[in-house]
């Protein structure tokens, strides 16, 4: 690792210490299906987002609900003296990246084989408090 990369990595680690986030890796849902649910809750306050995820019929909603609860727990761990009801938390950023792809073979007619790509994704969710600088 070069000196410049090491400095950049250290700077990124320092920034992450002041942010509240949770990461879901290698979730076995296609990124397209996960983005549909992520777009619904982006920018919403956490109580509204939890309600939306609870009553959503999408399979990805259950996974995002667990991820959101994890991000809230991470916020509580760093802010033990503040009550969560008074914090006015919202989902600042949520993005879905594609993860590894499992490649499988589907037998077809006349000895052919079709490739099946079983996709997975990585989800990163940041929460923050609503203040004048964030709005």
Backbone as JSON Lines, residues from 0, in Angstrom:
{"i":0,"aa":"X","n":[0.85,-1.18,0.0],"ca":[0.0,0.0,0.0],"c":[0.89,1.23,0.0]}
{"i":1,"aa":"X","n":[0.61,2.14,-0.92],"ca":[1.4,3.36,-1.03],"c":[1.09,4.33,0.09]}
{"i":2,"aa":"X","n":[1.96,5.32,0.22],"ca":[1.81,6.31,1.28],"c":[0.53,7.13,1.1]}
{"i":3,"aa":"X","n":[0.24,7.5,-0.17],"ca":[-0.95,8.31,-0.45],"c":[-2.23,7.54,-0.13]}
{"i":4,"aa":"X","n":[-2.26,6.25,-0.5],"ca":[-3.43,5.43,-0.22],"c":[-3.63,5.26,1.27]}
{"i":5,"aa":"X","n":[-2.53,5.11,2.0],"ca":[-2.62,4.92,3.45],"c":[-3.17,6.18,4.12]}
{"i":6,"aa":"X","n":[-2.73,7.35,3.68],"ca":[-3.24,8.6,4.24],"c":[-4.72,8.75,3.94]}
{"i":7,"aa":"X","n":[-5.13,8.41,2.7],"ca":[-6.54,8.51,2.32],"c":[-7.39,7.54,3.13]}
{"i":8,"aa":"X","n":[-6.88,6.32,3.36],"ca":[-7.61,5.33,4.14],"c":[-7.76,5.77,5.59]}
{"i":9,"aa":"X","n":[-6.71,6.35,6.15],"ca":[-6.78,6.84,7.53],"c":[-7.78,7.99,7.65]}
{"i":10,"aa":"X","n":[-7.8,8.87,6.65],"ca":[-8.74,9.98,6.66],"c":[-10.18,9.48,6.57]}
{"i":11,"aa":"X","n":[-10.41,8.46,5.76],"ca":[-11.75,7.88,5.62],"c":[-12.19,7.23,6.92]}
{"i":12,"aa":"X","n":[-11.27,6.57,7.61],"ca":[-11.6,5.95,8.9],"c":[-11.98,7.01,9.93]}
{"i":13,"aa":"X","n":[-11.29,8.14,9.93],"ca":[-11.62,9.22,10.87],"c":[-13.0,9.81,10.58]}
{"i":14,"aa":"X","n":[-13.35,9.93,9.29],"ca":[-14.67,10.44,8.94],"c":[-15.76,9.48,9.37]}
{"i":15,"aa":"X","n":[-15.52,8.18,9.2],"ca":[-16.52,7.17,9.55],"c":[-16.8,7.11,11.05]}
{"i":16,"aa":"X","n":[-15.83,7.53,11.88],"ca":[-16.04,7.5,13.32],"c":[-17.12,8.47,13.77]}
{"i":17,"aa":"X","n":[-17.31,9.57,13.02],"ca":[-18.31,10.56,13.4],"c":[-19.65,10.32,12.71]}
{"i":18,"aa":"X","n":[-19.76,9.27,11.88],"ca":[-21.0,8.97,11.19],"c":[-21.65,7.74,11.8]}
{"i":19,"aa":"X","n":[-22.96,7.6,11.57],"ca":[-23.71,6.47,12.1],"c":[-24.22,5.68,10.91]}
{"i":20,"aa":"X","n":[-23.8,4.43,10.79],"ca":[-24.14,3.66,9.61],"c":[-24.16,2.17,9.92]}
{"i":21,"aa":"X","n":[-24.69,1.41,8.98],"ca":[-24.67,-0.04,9.03],"c":[-24.49,-0.55,7.61]}
{"i":22,"aa":"X","n":[-23.84,-1.68,7.47],"ca":[-23.55,-2.24,6.16],"c":[-24.04,-3.69,6.12]}
{"i":23,"aa":"X","n":[-24.72,-4.04,5.05],"ca":[-25.18,-5.4,4.82],"c":[-24.41,-5.94,3.62]}
{"i":24,"aa":"X","n":[-23.66,-6.99,3.8],"ca":[-22.82,-7.53,2.73],"c":[-23.37,-8.86,2.21]}
{"i":25,"aa":"X","n":[-23.21,-9.08,0.91],"ca":[-23.56,-10.33,0.25],"c":[-24.98,-10.79,0.55]}
{"i":26,"aa":"X","n":[-25.92,-9.89,0.43],"ca":[-27.33,-10.2,0.62],"c":[-27.83,-10.91,-0.64]}
{"i":27,"aa":"X","n":[-28.42,-12.11,-0.53],"ca":[-28.78,-12.87,-1.72],"c":[-30.07,-12.41,-2.39]}
{"i":28,"aa":"X","n":[-30.14,-11.14,-2.69],"ca":[-31.25,-10.54,-3.42],"c":[-30.63,-9.73,-4.55]}
{"i":29,"aa":"X","n":[-31.3,-9.66,-5.67],"ca":[-30.71,-8.89,-6.77],"c":[-30.7,-7.4,-6.4]}
{"i":30,"aa":"X","n":[-29.69,-6.67,-6.84],"ca":[-29.59,-5.26,-6.5],"c":[-30.79,-4.45,-7.0]}
{"i":31,"aa":"X","n":[-31.34,-4.83,-8.12],"ca":[-32.48,-4.1,-8.68],"c":[-33.69,-4.18,-7.75]}
{"i":32,"aa":"X","n":[-33.96,-5.36,-7.2],"ca":[-35.09,-5.53,-6.28],"c":[-34.84,-4.79,-4.97]}
{"i":33,"aa":"X","n":[-33.59,-4.79,-4.51],"ca":[-33.26,-4.1,-3.26],"c":[-33.36,-2.59,-3.43]}
{"i":34,"aa":"X","n":[-32.97,-2.06,-4.59],"ca":[-33.04,-0.62,-4.83],"c":[-34.47,-0.11,-4.83]}
{"i":35,"aa":"X","n":[-35.42,-0.94,-5.26],"ca":[-36.83,-0.53,-5.25],"c":[-37.27,-0.17,-3.83]}
{"i":36,"aa":"X","n":[-36.87,-0.98,-2.87],"ca":[-37.25,-0.73,-1.47],"c":[-36.41,0.4,-0.88]}
{"i":37,"aa":"X","n":[-35.13,0.45,-1.23],"ca":[-34.24,1.49,-0.7],"c":[-34.7,2.87,-1.15]}
{"i":38,"aa":"X","n":[-35.18,2.98,-2.38],"ca":[-35.65,4.28,-2.88],"c":[-36.88,4.77,-2.13]}
{"i":39,"aa":"X","n":[-37.69,3.84,-1.64],"ca":[-38.91,4.22,-0.91],"c":[-38.57,4.89,0.43]}
{"i":40,"aa":"X","n":[-37.55,4.4,1.12],"ca":[-37.26,4.9,2.47],"c":[-36.18,5.97,2.52]}
{"i":41,"aa":"X","n":[-35.55,6.27,1.4],"ca":[-34.47,7.27,1.39],"c":[-35.01,8.63,1.82]}
{"i":42,"aa":"X","n":[-34.35,9.26,2.79],"ca":[-34.72,10.6,3.25],"c":[-35.83,10.63,4.3]}
{"i":43,"aa":"X","n":[-36.44,9.52,4.62],"ca":[-37.53,9.47,5.59],"c":[-36.96,9.41,7.01]}
{"i":44,"aa":"X","n":[-37.77,9.85,8.0],"ca":[-37.33,9.69,9.38],"c":[-37.46,8.21,9.75]}
{"i":45,"aa":"X","n":[-36.75,7.8,10.8],"ca":[-36.6,6.37,11.06],"c":[-37.91,5.7,11.45]}
{"i":46,"aa":"X","n":[-38.79,6.39,12.15],"ca":[-40.06,5.76,12.53],"c":[-40.94,5.5,11.31]}
{"i":47,"aa":"X","n":[-40.99,6.46,10.4],"ca":[-41.75,6.27,9.18],"c":[-41.14,5.15,8.34]}
{"i":48,"aa":"X","n":[-39.82,5.13,8.25],"ca":[-39.14,4.1,7.47],"c":[-39.39,2.71,8.05]}
{"i":49,"aa":"X","n":[-39.36,2.59,9.38],"ca":[-39.63,1.29,10.0],"c":[-41.06,0.84,9.73]}
{"i":50,"aa":"X","n":[-42.01,1.78,9.76],"ca":[-43.4,1.42,9.45],"c":[-43.55,0.97,8.0]}
{"i":51,"aa":"X","n":[-42.91,1.68,7.08],"ca":[-42.97,1.32,5.66],"c":[-42.38,-0.08,5.45]}
{"i":52,"aa":"X","n":[-41.25,-0.35,6.08],"ca":[-40.6,-1.65,5.9],"c":[-41.39,-2.77,6.56]}
{"i":53,"aa":"X","n":[-42.05,-2.47,7.68],"ca":[-42.83,-3.49,8.37],"c":[-44.0,-3.96,7.52]}
{"i":54,"aa":"X","n":[-44.68,-3.02,6.86],"ca":[-45.89,-3.37,6.14],"c":[-45.68,-3.55,4.64]}
{"i":55,"aa":"X","n":[-44.45,-3.53,4.19],"ca":[-44.16,-3.76,2.78],"c":[-44.21,-5.26,2.49]}
{"i":56,"aa":"X","n":[-44.7,-5.62,1.31],"ca":[-44.79,-7.03,0.94],"c":[-43.53,-7.53,0.25]}
{"i":57,"aa":"X","n":[-42.57,-6.66,0.01],"ca":[-41.32,-7.05,-0.65],"c":[-40.44,-7.86,0.3]}
{"i":58,"aa":"X","n":[-39.74,-8.84,-0.25],"ca":[-38.86,-9.67,0.56],"c":[-37.65,-8.87,1.04]}
{"i":59,"aa":"X","n":[-37.2,-7.91,0.25],"ca":[-36.04,-7.1,0.61],"c":[-36.33,-6.18,1.79]}
{"i":60,"aa":"X","n":[-37.61,-5.87,2.03],"ca":[-37.97,-4.97,3.12],"c":[-37.58,-5.53,4.48]}
{"i":61,"aa":"X","n":[-37.71,-6.83,4.66],"ca":[-37.33,-7.45,5.93],"c":[-35.85,-7.31,6.21]}
{"i":62,"aa":"X","n":[-35.04,-7.47,5.17],"ca":[-33.6,-7.34,5.34],"c":[-33.2,-5.89,5.63]}
{"i":63,"aa":"X","n":[-33.86,-4.95,4.96],"ca":[-33.55,-3.53,5.2],"c":[-34.02,-3.09,6.59]}
{"i":64,"aa":"X","n":[-35.09,-3.68,7.07],"ca":[-35.58,-3.34,8.42],"c":[-34.54,-3.74,9.47]}
{"i":65,"aa":"X","n":[-33.97,-4.92,9.33],"ca":[-32.94,-5.37,10.25],"c":[-31.71,-4.47,10.15]}
{"i":66,"aa":"X","n":[-31.36,-4.06,8.93],"ca":[-30.21,-3.17,8.73],"c":[-30.45,-1.81,9.37]}
{"i":67,"aa":"X","n":[-31.67,-1.28,9.24],"ca":[-32.0,0.01,9.84],"c":[-31.94,-0.08,11.37]}
{"i":68,"aa":"X","n":[-32.43,-1.16,11.93],"ca":[-32.35,-1.34,13.38],"c":[-30.89,-1.41,13.85]}
{"i":69,"aa":"X","n":[-30.04,-2.0,13.04],"ca":[-28.62,-2.07,13.36],"c":[-27.99,-0.68,13.35]}
{"i":70,"aa":"X","n":[-28.35,0.14,12.35],"ca":[-27.83,1.5,12.29],"c":[-28.3,2.32,13.48]}
{"i":71,"aa":"X","n":[-29.54,2.12,13.9],"ca":[-30.07,2.82,15.07],"c":[-29.31,2.39,16.33]}
{"i":72,"aa":"X","n":[-29.03,1.11,16.45],"ca":[-28.26,0.61,17.59],"c":[-26.85,1.19,17.59]}
{"i":73,"aa":"X","n":[-26.25,1.35,16.41],"ca":[-24.92,1.96,16.32],"c":[-24.98,3.42,16.76]}
{"i":74,"aa":"X","n":[-26.06,4.13,16.41],"ca":[-26.22,5.52,16.85],"c":[-26.36,5.57,18.37]}
{"i":75,"aa":"X","n":[-27.17,4.66,18.92],"ca":[-27.38,4.65,20.38],"c":[-26.08,4.36,21.12]}
{"i":76,"aa":"X","n":[-25.24,3.53,20.55],"ca":[-23.98,3.19,21.21],"c":[-23.05,4.39,21.28]}
{"i":77,"aa":"X","n":[-23.06,5.25,20.26],"ca":[-22.2,6.43,20.26],"c":[-22.82,7.61,20.99]}
{"i":78,"aa":"X","n":[-24.16,7.6,21.21],"ca":[-24.86,8.7,21.87],"c":[-25.68,8.16,23.04]}
{"i":79,"aa":"X","n":[-25.0,7.74,24.09],"ca":[-25.7,7.15,25.22],"c":[-26.48,8.17,26.03]}
{"i":80,"aa":"X","n":[-26.07,9.44,26.0],"ca":[-26.72,10.45,26.83],"c":[-27.95,11.08,26.17]}
{"i":81,"aa":"X","n":[-28.2,10.82,24.88],"ca":[-29.31,11.42,24.16],"c":[-30.41,10.39,23.97]}
{"i":82,"aa":"X","n":[-31.67,10.8,24.21],"ca":[-32.8,9.91,23.98],"c":[-33.11,9.87,22.49]}
{"i":83,"aa":"X","n":[-33.49,8.7,22.01],"ca":[-33.73,8.52,20.58],"c":[-34.96,9.29,20.1]}
{"i":84,"aa":"X","n":[-35.94,9.5,20.98],"ca":[-37.15,10.23,20.6],"c":[-36.85,11.71,20.36]}
{"i":85,"aa":"X","n":[-35.86,12.24,21.07],"ca":[-35.52,13.66,20.94],"c":[-34.49,13.9,19.83]}
{"i":86,"aa":"X","n":[-33.87,12.84,19.33],"ca":[-32.78,13.0,18.36],"c":[-33.28,13.37,16.97]}
{"i":87,"aa":"X","n":[-34.5,12.99,16.61],"ca":[-35.06,13.3,15.29],"c":[-34.19,12.73,14.18]}
{"i":88,"aa":"X","n":[-34.0,11.41,14.21],"ca":[-33.13,10.74,13.24],"c":[-33.84,10.54,11.9]}
{"i":89,"aa":"X","n":[-33.06,10.55,10.82],"ca":[-33.59,10.25,9.49],"c":[-32.54,9.5,8.7]}
{"i":90,"aa":"X","n":[-32.96,8.89,7.6],"ca":[-32.04,8.15,6.74],"c":[-31.38,9.15,5.81]}
{"i":91,"aa":"X","n":[-30.12,9.41,6.06],"ca":[-29.38,10.41,5.29],"c":[-29.01,9.86,3.91]}
{"i":92,"aa":"X","n":[-28.43,8.68,3.87],"ca":[-28.0,8.08,2.62],"c":[-28.23,6.58,2.69]}
{"i":93,"aa":"X","n":[-28.68,6.03,1.59],"ca":[-28.75,4.57,1.46],"c":[-28.41,4.24,0.01]}
{"i":94,"aa":"X","n":[-27.47,3.35,-0.16],"ca":[-27.15,2.94,-1.52],"c":[-26.9,1.44,-1.58]}
{"i":95,"aa":"X","n":[-27.2,0.89,-2.76],"ca":[-27.11,-0.54,-3.01],"c":[-26.1,-0.78,-4.12]}
{"i":96,"aa":"X","n":[-25.08,-1.55,-3.83],"ca":[-24.08,-1.93,-4.82],"c":[-24.22,-3.41,-5.12]}
{"i":97,"aa":"X","n":[-23.82,-3.82,-6.3],"ca":[-23.9,-5.24,-6.62],"c":[-22.77,-5.98,-5.91]}
{"i":98,"aa":"X","n":[-23.07,-7.16,-5.47],"ca":[-22.08,-8.0,-4.79],"c":[-21.59,-9.09,-5.72]}
{"i":99,"aa":"X","n":[-21.15,-10.17,-5.14],"ca":[-20.65,-11.26,-5.98],"c":[-21.8,-11.94,-6.71]}
{"i":100,"aa":"X","n":[-21.48,-12.57,-7.81],"ca":[-22.48,-13.22,-8.64],"c":[-22.14,-14.71,-8.72]}
{"i":101,"aa":"X","n":[-23.08,-15.55,-8.3],"ca":[-22.89,-16.99,-8.42],"c":[-23.35,-17.41,-9.81]}
{"i":102,"aa":"X","n":[-22.51,-18.14,-10.51],"ca":[-22.85,-18.54,-11.88],"c":[-23.22,-20.02,-11.87]}
{"i":103,"aa":"X","n":[-24.4,-20.3,-12.36],"ca":[-24.93,-21.66,-12.41],"c":[-25.3,-22.01,-13.85]}
{"i":104,"aa":"X","n":[-25.42,-23.29,-14.12],"ca":[-25.76,-23.76,-15.46],"c":[-27.16,-24.38,-15.44]}
{"i":105,"aa":"X","n":[-27.99,-23.99,-16.43],"ca":[-29.34,-24.53,-16.6],"c":[-29.32,-25.38,-17.87]}
{"i":106,"aa":"X","n":[-29.57,-26.69,-17.78],"ca":[-29.59,-27.5,-18.99],"c":[-30.77,-27.14,-19.88]}
{"i":107,"aa":"X","n":[-30.51,-27.08,-21.18],"ca":[-31.53,-26.74,-22.16],"c":[-31.58,-27.81,-23.25]}
{"i":108,"aa":"X","n":[-32.45,-27.61,-24.22],"ca":[-32.66,-28.6,-25.27],"c":[-31.42,-28.75,-26.16]}
{"i":109,"aa":"X","n":[-31.28,-29.94,-26.73],"ca":[-30.24,-30.28,-27.7],"c":[-28.83,-30.09,-27.14]}
{"i":110,"aa":"X","n":[-28.66,-30.38,-25.86],"ca":[-27.34,-30.36,-25.25],"c":[-26.79,-28.99,-24.93]}
{"i":111,"aa":"X","n":[-27.59,-27.97,-25.09],"ca":[-27.12,-26.63,-24.77],"c":[-27.19,-26.39,-23.26]}
{"i":112,"aa":"X","n":[-26.54,-25.31,-22.83],"ca":[-26.58,-24.93,-21.42],"c":[-26.69,-23.41,-21.33]}
{"i":113,"aa":"X","n":[-27.65,-22.95,-20.57],"ca":[-27.81,-21.51,-20.34],"c":[-27.18,-21.18,-19.0]}
{"i":114,"aa":"X","n":[-26.58,-20.01,-18.93],"ca":[-25.97,-19.57,-17.69],"c":[-27.0,-18.8,-16.86]}
{"i":115,"aa":"X","n":[-27.11,-19.14,-15.59],"ca":[-27.95,-18.41,-14.65],"c":[-27.04,-17.63,-13.73]}
{"i":116,"aa":"X","n":[-27.31,-16.34,-13.59],"ca":[-26.5,-15.49,-12.7],"c":[-27.32,-15.18,-11.45]}
{"i":117,"aa":"X","n":[-26.91,-15.74,-10.34],"ca":[-27.58,-15.48,-9.06],"c":[-26.87,-14.29,-8.42]}
{"i":118,"aa":"X","n":[-27.54,-13.17,-8.43],"ca":[-26.93,-11.92,-8.0],"c":[-27.07,-11.72,-6.49]}
{"i":119,"aa":"X","n":[-26.16,-10.94,-5.95],"ca":[-26.24,-10.52,-4.55],"c":[-25.88,-9.04,-4.5]}
{"i":120,"aa":"X","n":[-26.04,-8.44,-3.33],"ca":[-25.76,-7.01,-3.24],"c":[-25.18,-6.63,-1.89]}
{"i":121,"aa":"X","n":[-24.66,-5.42,-1.84],"ca":[-24.17,-4.8,-0.6],"c":[-25.0,-3.54,-0.38]}
{"i":122,"aa":"X","n":[-25.52,-3.37,0.83],"ca":[-26.31,-2.18,1.15],"c":[-25.59,-1.41,2.25]}
{"i":123,"aa":"X","n":[-25.48,-0.09,2.07],"ca":[-24.89,0.79,3.08],"c":[-25.93,1.84,3.44]}
{"i":124,"aa":"X","n":[-26.19,1.99,4.73],"ca":[-27.24,2.89,5.21],"c":[-26.65,3.83,6.25]}
{"i":125,"aa":"X","n":[-26.77,5.14,6.01],"ca":[-26.31,6.17,6.95],"c":[-27.51,6.86,7.55]}
{"i":126,"aa":"X","n":[-27.49,7.06,8.87],"ca":[-28.53,7.85,9.53],"c":[-27.88,9.07,10.17]}
{"i":127,"aa":"X","n":[-28.68,10.11,10.37],"ca":[-28.17,11.34,10.96],"c":[-29.32,12.05,11.65]}
{"i":128,"aa":"X","n":[-28.99,13.07,12.44],"ca":[-30.02,13.86,13.11],"c":[-30.38,15.04,12.22]}
{"i":129,"aa":"X","n":[-31.64,15.48,12.33],"ca":[-32.07,16.63,11.54],"c":[-31.65,17.91,12.27]}
{"i":130,"aa":"X","n":[-30.73,18.63,11.68],"ca":[-30.33,19.93,12.18],"c":[-30.35,20.9,11.03]}
{"i":131,"aa":"X","n":[-30.12,22.14,11.29],"ca":[-30.17,23.15,10.25],"c":[-29.12,22.92,9.16]}
{"i":132,"aa":"X","n":[-27.96,22.33,9.53],"ca":[-26.91,22.11,8.54],"c":[-27.21,20.93,7.62]}
{"i":133,"aa":"X","n":[-28.04,19.95,8.08],"ca":[-28.32,18.77,7.28],"c":[-29.46,18.98,6.3]}
{"i":134,"aa":"X","n":[-30.35,19.89,6.56],"ca":[-31.55,20.06,5.73],"c":[-31.25,20.87,4.5]}
